[in-house]
Amino acid sequence: MILKTASVGPWPMNSYALICPDTGQSVLIDPGADPDKLAEMLAGSSPMAIVLTHAHPDHIGALAEMRDRLDVPVFIHPADSPMMVMADEWFAESDTLTLGQHTLQIIHTPGHTHGMVTLMLPDHRAIVGDTIFQGGPGKTWSPHYFKVTMETMRNIVFTWSDDTICYPGHGPAFRLGDERPAFEAFVQRGQYEGLFGDVSWT
């Protein structure tokens, strides 16, 4: 599976393209800005869908134009539907998406938003959106959201293999196992009651 990345927008976020090398089918993930740059990632492929990890404005700034250009369906988790994003297909709680000869797992990873999803590739690369970054979780907006994030970390994200390579919505990719010691130390300290916002494991 070919994975391409483009840093787009005035506050750079990562848009991604996945391309099946056998069939040429492709998926565009999080079209944040710069439609021409996004189109370059897809050049020579046959786009079949646009997938949103979540519906925050920095991740969908070029959605309308790319939807018009590509004429493909838009997929999102229904828990982000209150954000009024145009969508054609809704992910189920545990879903898959077929891309050429490959199957992507769609994993609901709420916290940063209620409808946040991660796309897990067969080779343990994961497009995580704003679920987790190098050094900490995605920003949260209340203690409740942070509690949900911690449940997602404990019950979903940190059950993945240490060799999982996470591709976030902002910043560099990282190996999940490199984050595990800091996360476990954070949990051991247990001093996160009432926390929210930008939180670091350290």
Beta strands, then each sheet from edge to edge (+ up, - down):
strand 1: 2-8
strand 2: 13-19
strand 3: 25-29
strand 4: 46-51
strand 5: 74-76
strand 6: 89-90
strand 7: 94-99
strand 8: 102-108
strand 9: 117-120
strand 10: 125-129
strand 11: 132-133
strand 12: 136-137
strand 13: 165-168
strand 14: 174-175
sheet 1: 1+ 2- 3+ 4+ 5+ 6+
sheet 2: 7+ 8- 9+ 10- 13- 14+
sheet 3: 11+ 12-
end
